[in-house]
Amino acid sequence: MQFQLHREYVKAAAPRPDATARHVAQEHHAQPPPRRTRARVARVLAGAAQRVDRESARRALA
C-alpha cells in the first residue's frame, strides 16, 4: 500500500512540461498561414492537379 502511494506521490511531484510553451505552440499552429503562402500553395496545387489530369488522360488513351 505504501509503495502505491509513494509511486502516486512521485508522479504528482514530478515537474510538468511548461504549459505556457505548449499553449503558445498550439496557438501558433491553429492560425492559418499568411495570405501570400496560401496563394502560392493554391497555385502549386492547381498546377499539380492539371499535370495529374493530363497524365491520367494520357494513360487512359494509351
QUIJO-V808418 format. One record per residue. RES is the residue in three letters. PSI is psi in whole degrees, 0 to 359 (* if undefined). Layout:
RES/PSI  RES/PSI
//
This chain:
MET/316  GLN/323  PHE/317  GLN/318  LEU/320  HIS/317  ARG/317  GLU/322  TYR/319  VAL/318  LYS/319  ALA/329  ALA/348  ALA/144  PRO/139  ARG/155  PRO/153  ASP/112  ALA/327  THR/322  ALA/317  ARG/319  HIS/318  VAL/319  ALA/316  GLN/322  GLU/321  HIS/319  HIS/340  ALA/340  GLN/143  PRO/156  PRO/165  PRO/158  ARG/319  ARG/319  THR/316  ARG/320  ALA/318  ARG/317  VAL/320  ALA/319  ARG/318  VAL/316  LEU/322  ALA/318  GLY/320  ALA/322  ALA/320  GLN/317  ARG/320  VAL/318  ASP/316  ARG/319  GLU/318  SER/325  ALA/321  ARG/319  ARG/324  ALA/325  LEU/335  ALA/*
//
